[in-house]
Amino acid sequence: MNLARLSFSYIRKRRLNTVLNVLLLALGIATIVVLLLFTSQFEDNLRRNAEGFNAVVGAKGSPLQLILSSIYHLDVPTGNIPLSEARMIEQNPAVANAIPLALGDSYQSYRVVGTTEAYPAHYEGKVAAGALWAAPMEVTLGAEVAQALGLAAGSEITTTHGLSMGGEQHGERPLKVVGVLEESGTVLDRLILTSVETVWAVHGQEIHDDEEADHDEEEAAADTSEAAMPPNPLMMMQQRAGMAPPPGGAPSGPPRELTALLIEYSSPMAAALFPRFVNTQTNLQAADPAFETARLLSLLGVGIDVLRAFAAILILAAALGVFIALYNALKERRYDLAIMRTLGASRAKLLWHVLLEGVLLALLGTA
């Protein structure tokens, strides 16, 4: 006697009950599996994007908001910081590396990030087509941005002021796409990367070309026999940092600013000293990505626990449904079981025959 075939025949006979029980089991198991996959991938993604950054320095406000806006690019920035204060933070002995970020613009809801080549290098970002930006007004796209918007090297985009659609467009300053990054599974995939100077230029903080041209003409008309004075190294450093006016005149537009600095400590001792120094001795704030990420996961954990409880209730209801179905089947099948006993079937075999139906239902629901 083939018990598996016999049990399957009884399952087919009660099709409605079978479908309902299998559906309940499938919903419960699917909910738990999806939750496990979601929480695992979500936590891995958070840790991968924040890995290597010991602190984020930005304008005072919510530390969690600073982390979400600067590392995960999911929130609005807390504000901007003067370039002079950012340079002071970079020169702190506790800082080994500092990656600048200039945020505030977007294109089709994808964020434009002004930074340096150290930023994609931190995530081991590789160029799939074209190259990284090399000059102002050039951008490199993340893989998701290029695929979603159908852009490639050679395209031109016009950014919008703000992080959502509907803001003021910088139509007079289009940006040229020079490359596309490979898909990395990090935050790079959904960003538009460029230089900090490009962000400044888009907001009218570049030096006027007319003033530079006039200055060059005046120098050409001067006495060529007179030896030119060597440049002042301090003045050149200040010009590169945006802390002093160029020789052709003061820079146009508002003072140059950054949004945040992604910090890597120079020693373990810096973890105890640097945040306290920034938060108490400056007008800036230093946020710990690991601490804020753990706090974010704890906030999301309440909702995830509710969904897990709901999935457990579904599975419990399905198990109860299977039990009731098997109990009713046992009562209806008394005559059949008695015949099987007269044919030599043992009590253990009859028990296994009934339990096998529950196992088959569970396997169908899992599948």
Secondary structure, DSSP 8 states (H G I E B T S, - for coil): --HHHHHHHHHHHTHHHHHHHHHHHHHHHHHHHHHHHHHHHHHHHHHHHHTT--EEEEESS-HHHHHHHHTS--S--S--EEHHHHHHHHTSTTEEEEEEEEEEEEETTEEEEEE-THHHHHTT--EEEE----STTEEEE-HHHHHHHT--TT-EE--EESSSTTS-B-TTS-EEEEEEE---SSGGGGEEEEEHHHHHHHTT-S--HHHHHHHHHHHHHS-TTS------HHHHHHHHHTSS--TT---SSS--EESEEEEEESSTTHHHHHHHHHHHHSSEEEE-HHHHHHHHHHHHHHHHHHHHHHHHHHHHHHHHHHHHHHHHHHHHTHHHHHHHHHTT--HHHHHHHHHHHHHHHHHHHH-
